[in-house]
Amino acid sequence: MEIELREIKTMTLLRVAAKIFALIMFSIALASCEEKSDAMGLDVTGYNHTDKDIGFYSVNGQGGSFVARHGQGGSACCVSIPEKYVPGMMVTLRWGGEEIGKEQKRVVSVPPYTADTAGHIAVHFLKNGDIEVFVTMYYPENPNYPLKGSAAKL
């Protein structure tokens, strides 16, 4: 009886050890498949300085929603961008809606930013038809916000 009990304990310990070993091997395999990402995902917010409602917009295929004329909103998550600014960096914007008509597309340059100051992506549809995109931790009320003067007024 004592030998049988010892064999049962040994078998149980071997099963537990085999499960732990399998879990460790699985974890190592999973970690080796994981790519080191140098990208960050940021929320995007739209600012509409125009006289027409924007029914929808997207940045690199990640959508924002409705942004009323002379308003802000249409926030969405998440647009993936490099943690480190890439000189000449561009994003692709698409937008449209009932008042605008057919979907429009434009490639827009992104000014330099750092990971320390990257809180969200701000998309400004300006009255003159230009579009400005900023990666910033500030909001329009802050004096450090990149869009200034009369252009910043909604």
Backbone as ProteinMPNN parsed JSONL, in Angstrom:
{"seq_chain_A": "MEIELREIKTMTLLRVAAKIFALIMFSIALASCEEKSDAMGLDVTGYNHTDKDIGFYSVNGQGGSFVARHGQGGSACCVSIPEKYVPGMMVTLRWGGEEIGKEQKRVVSVPPYTADTAGHIAVHFLKNGDIEVFVTMYYPENPNYPLKGSAAKL", "coords_chain_A": {"N_chain_A": [[0.822, -1.185, 0.0], [1.941, 1.211, 0.784], [3.866, 1.575, -1.227], [2.237, 1.872, -3.491], [0.944, 4.287, -2.859], [3.134, 6.027, -2.868], [3.847, 5.83, -5.58], [1.584, 6.978, -6.767], [1.769, 9.607, -5.78], [4.178, 10.333, -6.976], [3.496, 10.151, -9.714], [1.547, 12.162, -9.82], [3.066, 14.441, -9.193], [4.78, 14.383, -11.417], [2.946, 14.903, -13.476], [2.119, 17.522, -12.796], [4.594, 18.838, -13.002], [5.067, 18.458, -15.731], [2.986, 19.963, -16.833], [3.665, 22.528, -15.921], [6.129, 22.826, -17.205], [5.25, 22.771, -19.892], [3.708, 25.101, -19.93], [5.674, 27.041, -19.465], [7.256, 26.711, -21.774], [5.374, 27.389, -23.732], [4.965, 30.078, -23.077], [7.513, 31.133, -23.624], [7.649, 30.666, -26.384], [5.524, 32.262, -27.253], [6.425, 34.792, -26.469], [8.641, 35.062, -28.138], [7.453, 35.322, -30.604], [6.262, 37.734, -30.505], [6.347, 40.968, -31.752], [8.49, 43.749, -31.333], [7.075, 46.755, -30.755], [7.21, 49.951, -32.159], [5.33, 51.802, -32.262], [2.572, 53.939, -31.389], [-0.737, 54.173, -30.137], [-3.125, 56.605, -30.601], [-5.841, 58.693, -29.516], [-8.089, 60.444, -31.668], [-9.236, 63.68, -32.488], [-11.601, 65.763, -34.011], [-11.772, 69.073, -35.376], [-13.863, 71.458, -36.531], [-13.789, 74.124, -38.526], [-15.326, 75.15, -40.458], [-18.255, 76.148, -42.437], [-19.903, 74.048, -42.882], [-21.348, 70.948, -41.846], [-19.436, 68.089, -40.899], [-19.854, 64.918, -41.744], [-18.492, 62.518, -41.331], [-15.13, 61.395, -40.741], [-11.768, 60.209, -41.288], [-8.542, 59.132, -40.156], [-5.798, 57.789, -41.54], [-7.412, 55.583, -42.052], [-8.689, 55.093, -39.656], [-11.552, 55.929, -38.012], [-13.258, 58.961, -37.243], [-16.166, 60.52, -35.961], [-19.189, 62.349, -36.601], [-18.758, 65.873, -36.91], [-19.816, 68.891, -35.974], [-20.517, 71.98, -37.759], [-18.322, 74.632, -37.069], [-17.479, 73.462, -34.676], [-16.255, 71.019, -32.28], [-15.226, 67.621, -31.868], [-16.216, 64.323, -32.684], [-14.529, 62.322, -31.829], [-12.305, 59.508, -31.744], [-10.847, 56.262, -31.268], [-8.32, 54.187, -32.194], [-5.563, 55.835, -33.573], [-2.717, 54.662, -35.116], [0.585, 55.625, -34.83], [4.109, 56.316, -35.404], [6.238, 56.118, -32.497], [8.476, 57.707, -32.456], [9.037, 60.653, -34.17], [8.922, 60.765, -37.686], [10.739, 62.25, -40.16], [9.096, 64.137, -42.673], [6.702, 62.874, -42.376], [3.434, 61.725, -43.151], [-0.178, 61.7, -43.133], [-3.205, 60.075, -44.12], [-6.218, 61.519, -44.857], [-9.724, 61.148, -44.877], [-12.952, 62.327, -45.594], [-16.383, 63.366, -45.349], [-19.91, 63.754, -45.991], [-23.394, 64.679, -45.709], [-23.727, 67.489, -46.23], [-21.315, 68.066, -47.407], [-21.006, 66.379, -49.515], [-19.728, 64.121, -51.931], [-17.301, 61.711, -50.794], [-14.153, 62.878, -49.685], [-10.584, 63.048, -50.079], [-7.365, 63.489, -48.724], [-3.843, 63.838, -48.438], [-1.893, 64.684, -45.757], [0.694, 66.559, -44.21], [2.47, 65.897, -41.156], [3.456, 67.787, -38.445], [6.605, 67.9, -36.576], [6.867, 65.95, -33.535], [7.103, 64.672, -30.157], [7.303, 61.632, -28.26], [6.827, 62.197, -25.614], [5.198, 64.42, -25.656], [2.958, 63.63, -26.97], [-0.284, 63.358, -26.864], [-2.761, 63.145, -28.124], [-4.268, 63.071, -31.428], [-4.94, 65.847, -33.303], [-7.224, 67.087, -35.611], [-7.742, 69.611, -37.814], [-10.143, 71.104, -39.721], [-9.984, 73.671, -41.715], [-11.31, 77.013, -42.387], [-10.429, 78.037, -44.849], [-10.133, 75.833, -46.418], [-7.868, 74.352, -46.037], [-6.236, 71.682, -44.232], [-5.121, 70.92, -41.071], [-3.0, 68.905, -39.115], [-2.125, 67.779, -35.95], [0.03, 66.272, -33.563], [-0.324, 66.198, -30.303], [-0.266, 67.065, -26.796], [-1.77, 69.013, -25.863], [-4.75, 71.113, -25.734], [-7.002, 73.264, -27.6], [-7.504, 75.469, -25.88], [-5.21, 75.871, -24.443], [-2.256, 77.835, -24.115], [0.023, 76.766, -25.314], [-0.829, 75.335, -27.449], [-0.544, 74.178, -30.811], [-1.914, 75.435, -33.01], [-2.671, 78.722, -33.679], [-3.969, 82.099, -33.141], [-6.319, 83.731, -35.39], [-6.917, 81.578, -36.998], [-7.315, 79.485, -35.257], [-9.794, 79.843, -34.146], [-13.05, 78.582, -33.75]], "CA_chain_A": [[0.0, 0.0, 0.0], [2.844, 2.357, 0.862], [4.491, 1.71, -2.543], [1.207, 2.409, -4.38], [0.743, 5.694, -2.503], [4.312, 6.731, -3.354], [3.738, 5.879, -7.031], [0.527, 7.948, -7.09], [2.337, 10.931, -5.52], [5.186, 10.567, -8.009], [2.773, 10.395, -10.965], [0.903, 13.47, -9.691], [4.124, 15.438, -9.301], [5.229, 14.392, -12.806], [1.92, 15.594, -14.269], [2.213, 18.948, -12.475], [5.843, 19.324, -13.589], [4.89, 18.484, -17.189], [2.114, 21.109, -17.136], [4.453, 23.744, -15.695], [7.097, 22.874, -18.295], [4.509, 23.14, -21.111], [3.33, 26.506, -19.787], [6.897, 27.834, -19.65], [7.618, 26.63, -23.192], [4.374, 28.17, -24.467], [5.251, 31.489, -22.806], [8.725, 31.488, -24.375], [7.281, 30.704, -27.8], [4.676, 33.434, -27.456], [7.264, 35.99, -26.356], [9.524, 35.171, -29.295], [6.639, 35.722, -31.757], [5.811, 39.099, -30.302], [7.226, 41.976, -32.33], [8.646, 44.968, -30.556], [6.361, 47.803, -31.465], [7.676, 51.307, -31.928], [4.174, 52.64, -32.582], [1.656, 54.24, -30.282], [-2.112, 54.424, -30.557], [-3.636, 57.846, -30.011], [-7.181, 59.158, -29.855], [-8.122, 61.526, -32.651], [-10.364, 64.59, -32.316], [-11.786, 66.679, -35.126], [-12.155, 70.465, -35.139], [-14.453, 71.913, -37.782], [-13.819, 75.585, -38.592], [-16.067, 75.498, -41.67], [-19.696, 76.412, -42.341], [-20.629, 72.817, -43.218], [-21.143, 69.805, -40.97], [-18.651, 66.97, -41.412], [-20.59, 63.723, -41.317], [-17.535, 61.506, -40.897], [-13.752, 61.573, -41.205], [-10.852, 59.184, -40.79], [-7.104, 59.366, -40.255], [-5.179, 56.495, -41.847], [-8.429, 54.539, -42.007], [-9.345, 55.019, -38.344], [-12.571, 56.945, -38.152], [-13.897, 59.835, -36.291], [-17.568, 60.608, -36.344], [-19.759, 63.657, -36.926], [-18.231, 67.1, -36.292], [-20.696, 69.984, -36.392], [-19.87, 73.205, -38.223], [-17.771, 75.478, -35.998], [-17.474, 72.679, -33.445], [-15.228, 69.996, -32.112], [-15.777, 66.325, -31.486], [-15.883, 63.256, -33.603], [-13.367, 61.61, -31.299], [-12.234, 58.068, -31.968], [-9.624, 55.593, -30.865], [-7.017, 54.781, -31.993], [-4.738, 55.937, -34.769], [-1.369, 54.201, -34.819], [1.66, 56.416, -35.429], [5.402, 55.989, -34.791], [6.585, 56.826, -31.257], [9.472, 58.712, -32.817], [8.647, 61.368, -35.382], [9.636, 60.433, -38.915], [10.715, 63.435, -41.033], [8.258, 64.008, -43.859], [5.564, 62.019, -42.065], [2.14, 62.119, -43.717], [-1.343, 60.87, -42.819], [-4.253, 60.152, -45.127], [-7.52, 61.904, -44.312], [-10.928, 61.007, -45.696], [-14.083, 62.925, -44.915], [-17.548, 63.607, -46.195], [-21.177, 63.93, -45.293], [-24.5, 65.187, -46.504], [-23.481, 68.867, -46.679], [-20.054, 68.116, -48.152], [-21.162, 65.589, -50.733], [-18.87, 62.959, -52.167], [-16.143, 61.556, -49.908], [-12.929, 63.532, -50.125], [-9.356, 62.448, -49.555], [-6.179, 64.338, -48.813], [-2.675, 63.43, -47.669], [-1.485, 65.881, -45.016], [1.932, 66.378, -43.44], [2.369, 65.983, -39.696], [4.627, 68.474, -37.889], [7.361, 67.122, -35.583], [6.341, 65.741, -32.187], [7.863, 63.695, -29.38], [6.44, 60.715, -27.529], [6.491, 62.833, -24.338], [4.157, 65.436, -25.84], [1.91, 63.059, -27.82], [-1.46, 62.948, -26.101], [-3.82, 62.806, -29.075], [-4.11, 63.652, -32.758], [-5.942, 66.883, -33.561], [-7.432, 67.33, -37.04], [-8.452, 70.88, -37.994], [-10.669, 71.425, -41.041], [-9.969, 75.128, -41.653], [-12.241, 77.749, -43.256], [-9.866, 78.259, -46.191], [-10.039, 74.557, -47.106], [-6.688, 73.609, -45.577], [-6.406, 70.773, -43.096], [-3.919, 70.844, -40.23], [-2.983, 67.76, -38.211], [-1.102, 67.923, -34.916], [0.152, 65.292, -32.492], [-0.09, 67.115, -29.186], [-0.921, 66.761, -25.53], [-2.532, 70.213, -25.511], [-6.042, 71.379, -26.359], [-7.006, 74.645, -28.116], [-7.531, 76.495, -24.826], [-3.878, 75.998, -23.867], [-1.391, 78.73, -24.899], [1.035, 75.989, -26.034], [-1.447, 74.603, -28.557], [0.175, 74.57, -32.032], [-2.7, 76.299, -33.917], [-2.849, 79.981, -32.946], [-4.552, 83.25, -33.826], [-7.668, 83.64, -35.921], [-7.104, 80.241, -37.563], [-7.707, 78.58, -34.181], [-11.181, 80.086, -33.728], [-14.071, 77.764, -34.389]], "C_chain_A": [[0.869, 1.252, 0.0], [3.508, 2.616, -0.489], [3.49, 2.314, -3.53], [0.995, 3.897, -4.127], [1.913, 6.538, -3.008], [4.271, 6.874, -4.883], [2.695, 6.906, -7.477], [1.057, 9.366, -6.892], [3.358, 11.294, -6.596], [4.518, 10.898, -9.337], [2.116, 11.777, -10.944], [1.929, 14.582, -9.841], [4.64, 15.532, -10.731], [4.222, 15.115, -13.706], [1.99, 17.105, -14.053], [3.464, 19.542, -13.111], [5.721, 19.431, -15.098], [4.018, 19.677, -17.592], [2.874, 22.422, -16.969], [5.468, 23.916, -16.825], [6.413, 23.321, -19.591], [4.119, 24.611, -21.075], [4.535, 27.417, -20.007], [7.288, 27.849, -21.125], [6.655, 27.449, -24.05], [4.642, 29.667, -24.296], [6.485, 31.959, -23.578], [8.408, 31.608, -25.861], [6.451, 31.939, -28.114], [5.504, 34.71, -27.411], [8.164, 36.149, -27.575], [8.756, 35.591, -30.544], [6.252, 37.191, -31.69], [6.821, 40.071, -30.9], [7.318, 43.173, -31.397], [8.021, 46.095, -31.358], [6.971, 49.156, -31.125], [6.57, 52.286, -32.311], [3.364, 52.897, -31.322], [0.28, 54.524, -30.876], [-2.649, 55.641, -29.843], [-5.076, 58.092, -30.427], [-7.056, 60.275, -30.876], [-9.38, 62.354, -32.401], [-10.407, 65.557, -33.482], [-12.236, 68.052, -34.678], [-12.611, 71.033, -36.478], [-14.602, 73.428, -37.752], [-14.694, 76.071, -39.752], [-17.552, 75.755, -41.389], [-20.535, 75.182, -42.671], [-20.311, 71.724, -42.201], [-20.289, 68.757, -41.677], [-19.303, 65.713, -40.851], [-19.698, 62.624, -40.776], [-16.156, 61.922, -41.377], [-12.923, 60.422, -40.674], [-9.417, 59.646, -40.997], [-6.456, 58.0, -40.415], [-6.162, 55.339, -41.665], [-9.134, 54.373, -40.68], [-10.284, 56.203, -38.208], [-12.895, 57.759, -36.925], [-15.335, 59.951, -36.758], [-17.939, 62.053, -36.666], [-19.065, 64.791, -36.174], [-19.068, 68.25, -36.844], [-19.888, 71.179, -36.876], [-19.486, 74.054, -37.008], [-17.764, 74.759, -34.652], [-16.318, 71.711, -33.389], [-15.908, 68.724, -31.665], [-15.337, 65.271, -32.459], [-14.688, 62.463, -33.146], [-13.461, 60.122, -31.573], [-10.904, 57.542, -31.456], [-9.383, 54.477, -31.865], [-6.304, 54.8, -33.344], [-3.317, 55.56, -34.369], [-0.357, 55.057, -35.585], [2.984, 56.021, -34.767], [5.63, 56.775, -33.497], [7.562, 57.955, -31.544], [9.059, 59.339, -34.138], [9.544, 60.968, -36.551], [9.588, 61.658, -39.826], [9.929, 63.171, -42.316], [7.008, 63.173, -43.639], [4.256, 62.604, -42.591], [1.055, 61.197, -43.17], [-2.368, 61.068, -43.93], [-5.58, 60.429, -44.44], [-8.6, 61.635, -45.346], [-12.065, 61.628, -44.905], [-15.212, 63.149, -45.918], [-18.778, 63.806, -45.336], [-22.199, 64.564, -46.203], [-24.244, 66.586, -47.052], [-22.234, 68.986, -47.554], [-20.19, 67.398, -49.494], [-20.23, 64.413, -50.765], [-17.678, 62.932, -51.207], [-14.913, 62.201, -50.526], [-11.733, 62.888, -49.447], [-8.212, 63.439, -49.733], [-5.071, 63.74, -47.956], [-2.089, 64.706, -47.075], [-0.216, 65.585, -44.23], [1.665, 66.575, -41.947], [3.623, 66.682, -39.188], [5.342, 67.608, -36.842], [6.677, 67.083, -34.221], [7.299, 64.813, -31.46], [6.868, 62.799, -28.655], [5.987, 61.335, -26.205], [5.36, 63.849, -24.47], [2.998, 64.924, -26.692], [0.757, 62.553, -26.969], [-2.593, 62.484, -26.991], [-3.473, 63.408, -30.437], [-5.267, 64.616, -32.971], [-6.009, 67.136, -35.063], [-8.286, 68.582, -37.166], [-8.841, 71.054, -39.465], [-10.872, 72.94, -41.059], [-10.909, 75.762, -42.679], [-11.732, 77.886, -44.684], [-9.698, 76.965, -46.991], [-8.814, 73.741, -46.733], [-7.08, 72.662, -44.445], [-5.075, 70.708, -42.364], [-4.07, 69.66, -39.281], [-1.829, 67.951, -37.238], [-1.131, 66.717, -33.991], [0.568, 66.109, -31.281], [-0.768, 66.617, -27.919], [-1.796, 67.941, -25.082], [-3.864, 70.267, -26.245], [-6.092, 72.857, -26.72], [-6.997, 75.742, -27.054], [-6.148, 76.788, -24.252], [-3.009, 76.913, -24.725], [-0.298, 77.997, -25.684], [0.464, 75.207, -27.207], [-0.841, 75.082, -29.868], [-0.595, 75.477, -32.993], [-3.064, 77.558, -33.148], [-3.578, 81.022, -33.783], [-5.947, 82.98, -34.344], [-7.941, 82.273, -36.535], [-7.623, 79.254, -36.515], [-9.164, 78.742, -33.768], [-12.139, 79.212, -34.501], [-15.215, 78.654, -34.82]], "O_chain_A": [[0.574, 2.228, -0.691], [3.695, 3.774, -0.862], [3.858, 3.179, -4.325], [0.88, 4.68, -5.07], [1.709, 7.64, -3.519], [4.623, 7.926, -5.415], [2.905, 7.621, -8.457], [0.828, 10.235, -7.733], [3.393, 12.43, -7.069], [4.936, 11.834, -10.019], [2.131, 12.483, -11.952], [1.684, 15.562, -10.543], [4.911, 16.629, -11.218], [4.619, 15.861, -14.602], [1.928, 17.876, -15.01], [3.41, 20.625, -13.693], [6.217, 20.389, -15.691], [4.298, 20.329, -18.597], [2.738, 23.327, -17.792], [5.646, 25.019, -17.342], [6.948, 24.166, -20.309], [4.196, 25.294, -22.096], [4.422, 28.451, -20.665], [7.618, 28.905, -21.663], [7.077, 28.125, -24.989], [4.556, 30.431, -25.258], [6.493, 33.062, -24.124], [8.85, 32.55, -26.519], [6.663, 32.587, -29.14], [5.305, 35.61, -28.227], [8.422, 37.275, -28.0], [9.349, 36.161, -31.459], [5.949, 37.809, -32.71], [8.011, 40.005, -30.592], [6.34, 43.556, -30.754], [8.4, 46.348, -32.502], [7.217, 49.468, -29.96], [6.832, 53.442, -32.642], [3.46, 52.171, -30.332], [0.163, 55.05, -31.983], [-2.63, 55.704, -28.613], [-5.484, 57.75, -31.537], [-6.038, 60.965, -30.938], [-10.452, 61.81, -32.136], [-9.382, 66.102, -33.893], [-12.992, 68.184, -33.716], [-11.842, 71.083, -37.437], [-15.45, 73.956, -37.033], [-14.787, 77.274, -39.996], [-18.029, 75.599, -40.265], [-21.761, 75.274, -42.732], [-19.173, 71.584, -41.751], [-20.399, 68.559, -42.887], [-19.301, 65.48, -39.643], [-20.089, 61.884, -39.874], [-16.029, 62.711, -42.313], [-13.32, 59.741, -39.729], [-9.12, 60.44, -41.89], [-6.555, 57.152, -39.528], [-5.797, 54.263, -41.191], [-10.082, 53.595, -40.578], [-9.853, 57.353, -38.283], [-12.817, 57.316, -35.779], [-15.667, 59.509, -37.858], [-17.071, 62.872, -36.967], [-18.814, 64.696, -34.973], [-19.027, 68.542, -38.039], [-18.742, 71.378, -36.475], [-20.247, 74.168, -36.048], [-18.014, 75.371, -33.614], [-15.519, 71.598, -34.319], [-17.025, 68.746, -31.148], [-14.229, 65.315, -32.993], [-13.909, 61.978, -33.968], [-14.55, 59.55, -31.626], [-9.959, 58.301, -31.243], [-10.362, 53.886, -32.319], [-6.442, 53.878, -34.147], [-2.781, 56.085, -33.393], [-0.428, 55.195, -36.807], [2.978, 55.449, -33.677], [5.267, 57.948, -33.405], [7.482, 59.027, -30.944], [8.768, 58.637, -35.106], [10.761, 60.853, -36.411], [8.501, 62.072, -40.231], [10.076, 62.129, -42.954], [6.328, 62.802, -44.596], [4.005, 63.805, -42.49], [1.328, 60.058, -42.79], [-2.389, 62.104, -44.593], [-6.013, 59.682, -43.562], [-8.409, 61.868, -46.54], [-12.137, 61.474, -43.686], [-15.024, 63.125, -47.134], [-18.695, 63.998, -44.123], [-21.896, 64.939, -47.336], [-24.517, 66.844, -48.224], [-22.123, 69.915, -48.353], [-19.559, 67.778, -50.48], [-19.972, 63.781, -49.741], [-17.12, 63.97, -50.853], [-14.665, 62.087, -51.727], [-11.851, 62.27, -48.389], [-8.109, 64.129, -50.748], [-5.329, 63.202, -46.879], [-1.822, 65.676, -47.785], [-0.063, 64.506, -43.658], [0.765, 67.312, -41.542], [4.735, 66.231, -39.462], [4.744, 66.687, -36.287], [6.01, 68.031, -33.807], [8.2, 64.237, -32.069], [5.713, 63.18, -28.462], [4.893, 61.039, -25.724], [4.644, 64.11, -23.504], [2.14, 65.71, -27.096], [0.814, 61.453, -26.419], [-3.306, 61.539, -26.656], [-2.506, 64.158, -30.571], [-6.432, 64.242, -32.836], [-4.988, 67.369, -35.709], [-9.419, 68.617, -36.686], [-7.978, 71.139, -40.34], [-11.836, 73.438, -40.477], [-11.258, 75.151, -43.689], [-12.521, 77.853, -45.629], [-9.184, 76.988, -48.11], [-8.727, 72.562, -47.076], [-8.114, 72.828, -43.797], [-4.031, 70.469, -42.972], [-5.14, 69.442, -38.714], [-0.703, 68.246, -37.64], [-2.202, 66.199, -33.674], [1.673, 66.648, -31.234], [-1.724, 65.843, -27.972], [-2.473, 67.872, -24.056], [-4.08, 69.569, -27.236], [-5.298, 73.637, -26.196], [-6.52, 76.845, -27.321], [-5.937, 77.836, -23.642], [-3.019, 76.785, -25.949], [0.253, 78.559, -26.63], [1.197, 74.49, -27.889], [-0.637, 76.285, -30.035], [0.034, 76.231, -33.735], [-3.69, 77.485, -32.09], [-3.777, 80.842, -34.985], [-6.669, 82.127, -33.826], [-9.095, 81.848, -36.586], [-8.303, 78.289, -36.861], [-9.714, 77.864, -33.104], [-12.067, 79.105, -35.725], [-16.195, 78.169, -35.386]]}, "name": "protein", "num_of_chains": 1, "seq": "MEIELREIKTMTLLRVAAKIFALIMFSIALASCEEKSDAMGLDVTGYNHTDKDIGFYSVNGQGGSFVARHGQGGSACCVSIPEKYVPGMMVTLRWGGEEIGKEQKRVVSVPPYTADTAGHIAVHFLKNGDIEVFVTMYYPENPNYPLKGSAAKL"}
